Structure formats: structure tokens, C-alpha cells
Amino acid sequence: MIAAIIIFWAAFGVLVHLYITYPLILYLLARLINRRVEGDPDYRPTYTVFIPCYNEAGNIREKIGNILAVDYPADKLEVLIADDGSSDDTIGIARRYLGEKGLLEDKPGYPRFSLEAFEENRGKTCVMNDLSPTCRGEIIIYSDANVRFERDALKRFGELFADPEVGCVGGNLVQRPPRGEQTGTTFGNRFLRRYEDRIKIWEGMIGTCLFVQGGHMAIRRELYHPSPPEVSPDTLLMVAAWARGKRTIMNPRVKAWEYTQSRVGGEFRREARLSVLRMSVFKHVPRVLPWKGHLIYHLHFFFRKILREMTPFFMLAMLGAGIAAAFAGGFYLWLAVGQAFFYFLVLVGWIGHNRLPGMLCAPFFLVNVFAAQLVGVVRYFTGRRAVTWKPRSD
């Protein structure tokens, strides 16, 4: 009984630290240290907007139109559309649309477009490794095909790069429900994204931001570091920037939006795949940033990223230990009842996530995410590490 009680409170303490105490500490440190980068709103670096694609036939035409609508000097803008062996007509649609606009050749007053198509689907990381060194812009903006820039987004990216200490800037990727749907899954996606973005803003203000949203980020071209195919490249790029003495900043004013995933199965598969990628990066970090001289970084990285992937194991430990401790009666019996009620709400959310208000589905959404992480961690340790990706609509 004593062992069950110890396990319960140990797991509970870790979860409280990861999701409550740590953000509170960050908030206080951000207010005290506040290494905010003011930037220069008139700074206009040259950009390469890098758009990796796989089966984005339904998105690529609108994506190109969105690029043409941004407010940025055309002579400072290159757009690279990289097709990773799509089985649909992604590259054909892009080529025809650019042909209609007369943009297959350089045209005064318009960005310079280039198309690259690979025959084999190898994964986003391989595409970035092959083509990033060929980019002409001082800054590379990685933007997924389903992401839509707000009109001033590129200006907002540029203003922080006026500070030579800044190596990478993450943008504010707003989640929109598809076709106006307001399901529990879309509510959970938006809430979790806002929560994570706020943490990244505070980390950037004290100089400890470790990663940003890979589908809406910018990095100095000279900081690009090739990543192994099974690794999430955005995370390792942040490590490479840190190794060169450059900061990563989250700028909430760099706004873009994407449709959030509304289907539970699609969100589950996506989160499981991302969990594998997040786990895979850990063993590669010391190759870019040695332990010697950077111990604090590695400890921060472990507690901020890797330990979070273990959340479902801590939840299972709490559940099992709570049931065992309930036989002691009294306080621990009521704790077990509380856990049972929480998982009852999970069941309710699972049954009604397409009909009930988002707040009522929050427990189900969280457990769905953590269950996907559990699957991802198991896949990682059993060697099932996919390197390719599918469109978010899948």
C-alpha cells in the first residue's frame, strides 16, 4: 500500500511540474529577465519561402495565390515548391497555375518561383536536406502547403532578424475549424496550440526556446544543418542555431492559419507520428551540441521535450496506483473516485465529440493526444520509425 501511494504522488508531482509549475516559473522569469527583441519594422531581408509538398493537389493552387497576395517586395522573394514524390497531380497543378500567371519565368514585380519534383517519397527531412543549401534568400521560411500567411506575415518575420543574435523565428499558426465545425477535437487543437505558443513566447523572452512550429518558421540560411531522415528537422535546426550562439524567438505577430484536424482518427495518427519524430531527435542532439559545456541545455531539453512524451506512462501509473491505494479507504478512495469520474468524462467525450461543446470534450481530447503519444513512444522503442508524411487532411 505504501508503494502504491508513493508511485501515485511521484507521478502526480511530475505531471503537475510539466504542465503547471514549469509554465508558472517561465512566466515569472520572463517578467524578470525579459530579453525581448525589439527588432526593426523596416528591415527587409531576402527570403526563400520553402514549401514541401506531398499529395497537396487540393492545397497548392491556393497556397501559391496566398504567396502572391503577401505584402513584401517581390525582388526580395523567392518561392521554392518541393514535391516529395506525390502520387497525385500536385506538381502539375502548380506548374499549370504558374503558367497561367506567366510566372514559370522570372517576371518583374513578382516573386521568383521554382519547382522541384522528386520521384520517390522519402520524407520532408530529405527534401529539406537536398534543397535548403540551394536557396538564395538570406532567410529560409519553411511553410507547409496548408498554411496561409496573413498579408503582413513576411514583414513581421523580418523585423526580428534585424538583431544578429536571432537565428530562428517561429510564427503564430492559428487553428481554424474546417467549414465552421466546432467539434471537441477542433477545440482541443486550438487550446493546446495556444498553450504551447505561450510557453514558447516566455522561453524566447529568457533565451531558452528549444523549438517552434515547423510548418511556419524561418531560419538564417547559413544556420541550416542537415538532419537524419527519421528526425523532426525543425527541432534539430533549433539546436544547430543554439550551437552557433543564436537565439530562437517566437513572434506572435507573425500570423498564419491552417484548418485544424476535425477527425479523431486523423489527429491520433498525426500525433503518434510526431511523437516518434520527437523521440528520435534526442539521441542526435549531442552530435550537434556536445554535452560538455551545454549540460544545462540538455537537461532542459530532456525535461521540456522527452519527459513530456512520457506523460501517458505517468497517467497510467497514477491510475494503477490510485486503484491500489483506494483499498486503504478515506482520502485515497475519493481520489480513485475522482479519477473514475475523469475517465467517465473521457468516455462521454468519445461518444459525443462531434456533437457536444468543446469544453465538455476536453478530457477526451487530452487522453486522445496522450494515447497517441503512448503509441508513438512504443513505435520508437520497437524500431517503427516512419520518415514520410501525409497531408493533414488525412
NUMI-112339 format. One line per 10 residues: their letters; for each residue x, y, z of C-alpha. Coordinates in Angstrom, 1 decimal. Example, Ala and Ser with C-alpha at 12.3 -4.5 7.8 and 13.67 -1.06 7.14 Angstrom:
<pts>
AS) 12.3:-4.5:7.8  13.7:-1.1:7.1 $
</pts>
This chain:
<pts>
MIAAIIIFWA) 0.0:0.0:0.0  2.8:2.4:0.8  4.5:1.7:-2.5  1.2:2.5:-4.4  0.9:5.8:-2.5  4.5:6.8:-3.3  4.0:5.9:-7.0  0.8:7.9:-7.2  2.2:11.1:-5.7  5.5:10.8:-7.7 $
AFGVLVHLYI) 3.6:10.5:-11.0  1.2:13.3:-9.9  4.1:15.6:-9.0  5.9:15.1:-12.3  2.7:15.9:-14.3  2.0:19.0:-12.1  5.5:20.2:-12.8  5.4:19.6:-16.5  2.0:21.3:-17.2  1.5:23.8:-14.3 $
TYPLILYLLA) 4.7:24.6:-12.3  7.0:24.9:-15.3  4.8:27.4:-17.2  4.4:29.4:-14.0  8.2:29.5:-13.4  8.6:30.6:-17.1  6.1:33.3:-16.7  7.8:34.8:-13.7  11.3:34.5:-15.2  10.1:36.1:-18.4 $
RLINRRVEGD) 8.8:39.1:-16.5  12.1:39.4:-14.5  14.6:38.7:-17.3  12.6:39.8:-20.4  15.2:39.6:-23.1  12.6:40.8:-25.6  13.9:41.5:-29.1  12.5:44.8:-30.3  13.6:44.4:-33.9  13.4:46.8:-36.8 $
PDYRPTYTVF) 10.0:47.0:-38.6  11.7:48.4:-41.7  14.2:45.6:-42.1  13.6:43.7:-45.4  15.9:40.6:-45.8  15.8:38.4:-48.9  13.6:35.3:-48.4  13.2:31.9:-49.8  9.7:30.5:-49.0  10.2:26.8:-48.9 $
IPCYNEAGNI) 7.0:24.8:-49.5  7.5:21.0:-49.1  4.6:19.0:-50.6  3.2:15.5:-50.6  -0.2:14.9:-52.2  -1.2:18.6:-51.8  -3.3:18.8:-55.0  -6.2:20.3:-53.0  -4.0:23.0:-51.4  -1.2:24.0:-53.8 $
REKIGNILAV) -3.1:26.4:-56.0  -4.5:28.3:-53.1  -1.0:28.3:-51.4  0.5:30.0:-54.5  -2.3:32.6:-54.6  -1.6:33.3:-50.9  2.1:33.9:-51.6  1.2:36.3:-54.4  -1.0:38.3:-52.0  1.5:38.9:-49.2 $
DYPADKLEVL) 2.8:42.4:-48.8  6.6:42.1:-49.4  9.0:43.4:-52.1  8.9:40.9:-54.9  12.5:41.3:-55.8  13.4:40.1:-52.3  11.3:37.0:-52.5  12.0:33.5:-53.9  9.4:30.7:-53.7  10.6:27.0:-53.9 $
IADDGSSDDT) 7.9:24.4:-54.3  9.4:20.9:-53.5  7.3:17.9:-54.3  8.3:14.7:-52.4  7.1:12.1:-54.8  3.4:12.9:-54.7  1.1:10.2:-56.2  -1.4:12.9:-57.2  -1.0:15.9:-59.5  0.4:18.4:-57.0 $
IGIARRYLGE) 3.4:19.5:-59.2  1.3:19.5:-62.4  -1.3:21.8:-60.8  1.4:24.1:-59.5  3.1:24.2:-63.0  -0.2:24.9:-64.8  -1.2:27.7:-62.4  2.1:29.4:-62.6  2.0:29.1:-66.4  -1.4:30.8:-66.4 $
KGLLEDKPGY) 0.1:33.6:-64.4  3.2:33.8:-66.6  5.4:33.0:-63.6  7.3:30.0:-64.9  9.9:32.5:-66.0  11.1:35.5:-63.9  8.6:38.3:-64.2  9.2:41.9:-62.9  7.1:42.7:-60.0  6.5:39.1:-59.0 $
PRFSLEAFEE) 8.4:36.6:-56.8  10.8:34.2:-58.4  9.2:30.7:-58.5  11.0:27.4:-58.9  9.6:23.8:-58.9  11.5:20.7:-57.8  9.9:17.3:-58.1  11.4:14.0:-56.7  10.2:10.7:-58.0  10.4:8.9:-54.6 $
NRGKTCVMND) 8.5:9.8:-51.4  11.4:10.0:-48.9  10.0:12.4:-46.3  10.1:16.1:-45.5  13.6:15.9:-43.9  15.3:14.5:-47.0  13.6:17.2:-49.2  14.9:19.9:-46.9  18.4:18.5:-46.7  18.6:18.3:-50.5 $
LSPTCRGEII) 17.2:21.7:-51.4  17.9:24.1:-48.5  21.5:24.6:-49.5  20.3:25.8:-52.9  18.1:28.5:-51.5  19.1:32.1:-52.5  17.4:34.0:-49.7  19.2:35.2:-46.6  16.3:33.7:-44.6  14.5:30.5:-45.4 $
IYSDANVRFE) 10.8:30.4:-44.4  9.5:26.8:-44.1  5.8:26.9:-44.8  3.5:23.9:-45.2  1.2:23.8:-48.2  -1.9:24.0:-46.0  -0.7:27.1:-44.1  -1.9:30.6:-45.2  0.0:33.7:-44.4  -1.6:36.9:-43.2 $
RDALKRFGEL) -0.8:39.8:-45.5  2.0:41.2:-43.3  3.5:38.0:-42.1  6.8:38.2:-44.1  7.4:41.7:-42.8  6.8:40.5:-39.2  9.3:37.7:-39.8  11.9:40.1:-41.0  11.8:42.6:-38.2  13.3:40.3:-35.6 $
FADPEVGCVG) 16.1:39.2:-37.9  17.5:42.7:-37.8  19.0:41.6:-34.5  22.1:39.5:-35.4  21.6:37.4:-32.2  18.4:35.9:-33.6  18.9:32.8:-35.7  15.3:31.4:-35.9  11.8:32.9:-35.6  8.7:30.9:-35.1 $
GNLVQRPPRG) 5.3:32.3:-36.2  1.8:32.2:-34.7  -0.1:29.5:-36.5  -3.7:30.0:-35.8  -6.1:26.9:-35.9  -9.3:27.3:-37.8  -12.1:24.6:-37.8  -12.8:23.3:-41.2  -16.1:24.5:-42.8  -17.0:26.2:-39.5 $
EQTGTTFGNR) -17.0:22.9:-37.5  -16.8:23.4:-33.7  -16.1:19.8:-32.5  -14.3:18.8:-29.4  -11.3:17.9:-31.4  -11.0:21.3:-33.1  -11.5:23.0:-29.7  -8.8:20.8:-28.2  -6.4:21.5:-31.0  -6.7:25.3:-30.7 $
FLRRYEDRIK) -6.5:25.2:-26.9  -3.3:23.1:-26.9  -1.7:25.2:-29.6  -2.4:28.4:-27.7  -1.0:26.8:-24.5  2.2:25.7:-26.3  2.7:29.0:-28.1  2.5:31.0:-24.8  5.2:28.7:-23.3  7.4:29.3:-26.3 $
IWEGMIGTCL) 7.0:33.1:-26.1  8.1:33.0:-22.4  11.0:30.8:-23.3  12.1:33.1:-26.0  12.0:36.1:-23.6  14.5:34.4:-21.3  16.6:32.9:-24.2  15.7:29.2:-23.7  13.3:28.5:-26.5  14.1:25.0:-27.8 $
FVQGGHMAIR) 11.7:24.6:-30.7  8.9:26.2:-32.8  6.2:25.1:-35.2  8.0:23.5:-38.1  5.3:24.3:-40.7  5.6:28.1:-40.0  9.1:29.1:-39.1  12.1:31.0:-40.5  15.9:30.4:-40.1  19.0:32.1:-41.4 $
RELYHPSPPE) 20.2:30.1:-44.4  23.8:29.7:-43.0  22.4:28.0:-39.9  20.8:25.1:-41.8  22.1:21.8:-40.5  21.2:18.5:-42.3  19.1:16.1:-40.2  18.8:12.3:-40.3  15.7:11.2:-42.2  13.9:9.9:-39.1 $
VSPDTLLMVA) 14.3:13.1:-37.2  12.0:16.1:-36.9  14.2:18.7:-38.7  12.7:21.8:-37.1  13.9:20.7:-33.6  17.4:19.9:-34.7  17.6:23.2:-36.5  17.0:25.0:-33.3  19.8:23.0:-31.7  22.1:23.9:-34.5 $
AWARGKRTIM) 21.2:27.6:-34.1  21.9:27.4:-30.3  25.3:25.8:-31.1  26.2:28.8:-33.2  25.2:31.2:-30.4  21.9:32.2:-32.0  18.5:32.6:-30.3  15.2:31.1:-31.3  12.2:33.5:-30.8  8.5:33.0:-31.0 $
NPRVKAWEYT) 6.9:36.1:-32.6  3.1:36.1:-32.0  2.7:38.9:-34.6  3.8:36.6:-37.5  0.3:35.3:-38.1  -0.8:32.5:-40.4  -3.6:30.0:-40.2  -4.5:26.4:-41.1  -7.5:24.2:-40.9  -7.3:22.1:-37.8 $
QSRVGGEFRR) -7.9:18.4:-37.8  -11.5:17.6:-37.1  -11.4:13.8:-37.2  -10.3:12.0:-34.1  -8.6:9.2:-36.1  -6.6:11.6:-38.2  -5.4:13.6:-35.2  -4.4:10.4:-33.4  -2.3:9.2:-36.4  -0.7:12.6:-36.8 $
EARLSVLRMS) 0.2:12.9:-33.1  1.6:9.3:-33.0  3.8:10.1:-35.9  5.0:13.3:-34.4  5.8:11.6:-31.1  8.1:9.2:-32.9  9.9:12.1:-34.6  10.2:14.0:-31.2  11.7:10.9:-29.6  14.1:10.2:-32.5 $
VFKHVPRVLP) 15.7:13.6:-32.2  17.1:13.1:-28.7  20.0:10.8:-29.5  21.1:13.2:-32.3  21.3:16.3:-30.2  24.7:15.6:-28.7  26.1:15.3:-32.3  25.2:18.9:-32.9  25.6:20.3:-29.4  28.1:18.4:-27.2 $
WKGHLIYHLH) 27.2:17.6:-23.6  30.4:19.3:-22.4  29.7:22.9:-21.9  26.0:22.5:-22.6  24.7:20.3:-19.8  22.0:22.8:-18.7  20.7:22.8:-22.3  20.5:19.0:-22.4  18.7:18.8:-19.1  16.2:21.4:-20.2 $
FFFRKILREM) 15.7:19.6:-23.5  15.1:16.3:-21.6  12.5:17.8:-19.2  10.9:20.0:-21.8  10.5:17.5:-24.6  11.4:13.9:-23.8  9.8:13.7:-20.3  6.6:15.2:-21.8  6.4:12.2:-24.2  6.3:10.0:-21.1 $
TPFFMLAMLG) 3.0:11.7:-19.9  0.8:8.7:-20.7  3.0:6.4:-18.6  2.7:8.7:-15.6  -1.1:8.8:-16.1  -1.2:5.0:-16.2  1.0:4.9:-13.1  -1.5:7.3:-11.3  -4.4:5.2:-12.4  -3.0:1.9:-11.3 $
AGIAAAFAGG) -1.5:3.2:-8.1  -4.7:5.1:-7.3  -6.8:1.9:-7.6  -4.4:0.1:-5.4  -4.4:2.9:-2.8  -8.2:3.1:-2.8  -8.3:-0.1:-0.7  -6.9:2.0:2.2  -10.2:3.9:2.1  -10.7:7.5:3.2 $
FYLWLAVGQA) -8.9:10.2:1.2  -7.4:7.7:-1.4  -10.8:6.2:-2.0  -12.1:9.6:-3.0  -9.0:10.2:-5.2  -9.9:7.0:-7.0  -13.5:8.1:-7.4  -12.2:11.4:-8.9  -10.1:9.5:-11.4  -13.0:7.3:-12.3 $
FFYFLVLVGW) -15.2:10.4:-12.9  -12.4:11.9:-15.2  -12.3:8.8:-17.3  -16.1:8.8:-17.4  -15.9:12.2:-19.0  -13.4:10.8:-21.4  -16.0:8.2:-22.4  -18.7:10.9:-22.8  -16.4:12.9:-25.0  -15.5:9.9:-27.1 $
IGHNRLPGML) -19.2:9.2:-27.7  -20.2:12.8:-28.4  -17.1:14.6:-29.6  -18.8:15.6:-32.9  -21.9:17.0:-31.1  -21.0:18.2:-27.6  -19.5:21.6:-26.8  -15.7:21.6:-27.0  -15.2:22.2:-23.2  -17.0:19.0:-22.4 $
CAPFFLVNVF) -14.8:17.1:-24.7  -11.5:18.5:-23.3  -10.8:15.3:-21.2  -11.3:13.1:-24.2  -9.1:15.2:-26.4  -6.3:15.2:-23.9  -6.5:11.5:-23.4  -6.6:11.0:-27.2  -3.4:13.0:-27.6  -1.7:11.2:-24.7 $
AAQLVGVVRY) -2.8:7.8:-26.1  -1.2:8.7:-29.4  2.0:9.7:-27.6  1.9:6.3:-26.0  1.7:4.6:-29.4  4.5:6.8:-30.7  6.8:6.0:-27.9  6.2:2.3:-28.3  6.8:2.6:-32.0  10.1:4.4:-31.4 $
FTGRRAVTWK) 11.4:1.8:-29.0  10.3:-1.1:-31.3  12.0:0.5:-34.3  8.9:1.5:-36.2  10.0:5.0:-37.3  8.2:6.4:-40.3  10.0:9.2:-42.2  7.3:10.1:-44.7  4.2:12.2:-44.0  0.7:12.7:-45.4 $
PRSD) -1.4:15.8:-45.8  -3.1:17.0:-42.7  -6.5:16.3:-44.2  -5.8:12.6:-44.0 $
</pts>
